[in-house]
Amino acid sequence: SFHLRLLTLQAMAPKRSAGASSQGPKAKVARKEVPVDPVDQAVDQVLSAIKRCGVQEEQQKLLLETCPIALRTLALDRNPFASQVFGWAQQLLAEYGSAVAEKDAKAKSVVGAVDDRRSEAAKVKGAAEATVADCQAKLSAAKEARHQAQEELKARSAEL
């Protein structure tokens, strides 16, 4: 009966003539956004994380092939193997998360140490610049005193 209705609708539909397509531009039809399944998105994220974990190739292959099924199955409906796969993935990702957190803490520590050294270097640079400015002021004063002494010497030489 469905096929009969479809054939009836097709027969009743207006026919396009050859010239109808050249009458003008067609209106643009907005694309429909395909809804993203949150479960598929979560499974993709887990699989992506497993790829980044750096486990042995055989283990990675096993997890990548079996995890999607285990992750999409409710805990009560999982068979023992799927439960074990889920547990492996959970343990692997927890260990990976801990390792990443540890590396993050070390990186932050190194950045903190670098910031401290930069701060100390800026203080030393400031002190050095102040010393240079003081030396330049003293040099300028010494040059002025020398110039005055030379002028005084010339004046006394002229008197003699």
HELIX and SHEET records of a PDB file:
HELIX    1   1 PHE A    2  MET A   12  1                                  11    
HELIX    2   2 ALA A   20  SER A   22  5                                   3    
HELIX    3   3 PRO A   38  ARG A   52  1                                  15    
HELIX    4   4 GLU A   57  ARG A   72  1                                  16    
HELIX    5   5 ALA A   75  ASP A   77  5                                   3    
HELIX    6   6 PRO A   80  GLU A  159  1                                  80    
END                                                                             
